[in-house]
Amino acid sequence: MNPAVREIADRVASEFSLPAEKIHSLITSPPEDVMGDYSLPCFILAKELKRSPQELASQIAKTLSGGIIAKAVAAGPYVNIVIDRPQLFSFILSAILNEGSLYGGAKKRDETVVIDFSSPNIARPFSIAHLRSTALGNSLKKIYQHLGYRVIGVNHLGDWGVQFGTLISAYTRWGDDEKIKQDSIYELYRLYVKFNDESERDPSLKDEARGWLKRLEERDPEAFRLWEWFVEISLNAFQRYYKILGVEFEVIQGESAYRDLTAPLIEELTRNKIAEESDGALIIRLNKPGEKEEIPPLILKTRDGTTVYATRDICAARSHWDQYHFAKKLYVVDAGQSLHFKQLFMALAKMGHEWSERLFHVPFGVMLFEDERMSTRKGRIVFLEEVLNRSMEMTRSIIESIEKMSNLSSDEKESVIPDVGVSAIIYADLSRSRIHDINFRWSEVLNFNGKSGPYIQYTHARMAGVLRKYEENVPKSPDFAKLGEPSEIALAKRLEIFPAKVQQAADEYEPFVIAEYLGNLAITINQFYDNCRVLGEEPALEEARIALVYCAKLVLKRGLELLGMRAPERM
Ligand code: ARG
């Protein structure tokens, strides 16, 4: 918060001999702008002084006026405070002008956050459903970085396990090398779907697949060669999508990286009696006797002797702890896996790892596509690559049809199209609270007038255009007393809350908080720009408004970057 809040807290503290820090933490924004800039609820303070909150509020209001405080009024148990306008603008805008792109962030700290995100399963094309984890995780990564953390983005690829038994089995039956070379991951996917279809008719196919998995786990050379080939094909394709999306990982380490750690883990857990045998399988019981909530045991090894997803997740968590001693590790994975993560965290706790309290599952809902639910196994799937290509095509035709935008040179157009087309999809994904299911609809995703990615980007480019035309350097300390129009105040106050929004997004693992904020900020900026002329006003007013435009553009850009979106200067 800005220095005005500090001063309010200090003044109340010294008048009433109360702790300033406490008062500082109590000051909020009132629910409506007309009430004032800040509000101090007096319940807690009144209790401390053994007085009635109403009486205290009116006494505080009386002593507060003067200096930076233009007006202080008691409203029942609250004191509503209006700050002297020029000073309010100066506090808010000077902070942004001085901090620049660091605004809303924090200094580097010696703490690491590990974020496991994207983590697709190999040998299946990237579907639009995978986009959710990718977009959320990538944004959380940028948000934590902005807050000064060292962030390790981990791609825990699904490159080991049952599906490889399935795939190898399908390949040995129907595989065609030529087709695979041509259509790589899509052909692998067709084999996978065919296998699932056929095995519904003939369940013995599943045994065959299990057999291949066993051979793979035992390093049978043929199984291993095929596995390596499938992984390579898939990774190449994934890297292409990550490049288009602008997503990078510090560590790409799939489940297979832990395959040699599972045997010693199982030996250790059997020896110290954390794991036990049940029906031929090896499990970790999680319920304590007498506990109400029934948590099924975690399975470490199945009856046919193969290890599973959870076994490798235990190894991965331990290895990340040993390497990073993280402050937090986030798993950005769909809500369908909530039980898995609950079991994983409980099992690690049972193993005596106190750091299991630093593990968090960040769940999210499913992605529907034009009202349809997708299913990988049944082949009802919408490929990310198709969606991205389509988005760019549609962006191109929209840009060509909007007259103002056709002013772009053809080079500019070529670079703007992917910036807008890709970011539109990211915004569509992040613009709802993550736990909700998302229904992806083209009409909303690319709506240049609604609260959409293109609308925010367009507002940013509009402000960039004003600054380009201004030609002078942006004044660092203009005469803020020139500002005072309602739409100027509304804009400054929106900019003021950006740091709080970034913090909230990090605390709640919700990039949506920033996405929503940016949508509102864009609206506020456009309202300001429609009401207030900037260029061509008398010089002092022009300077002050230019500073406001500069701050608005800076926050929009930073916000877009925190979502993993691009902020083109021209559109
Ligand atoms: N590959 C898994 C899937 O697509 C997600 C992995 C998430 N990360 C983890 N450590 N379990 O369902």
Boltz pocket constraint, residues with backbone or C-beta under 6 A from the ligand:
constraints:
  - pocket:
      binder: B
      contacts: [[A, 116], [A, 118], [A, 119], [A, 120], [A, 121], [A, 156], [A, 157], [A, 158], [A, 313], [A, 316], [A, 331], [A, 332], [A, 333]]
      max_distance: 6.0
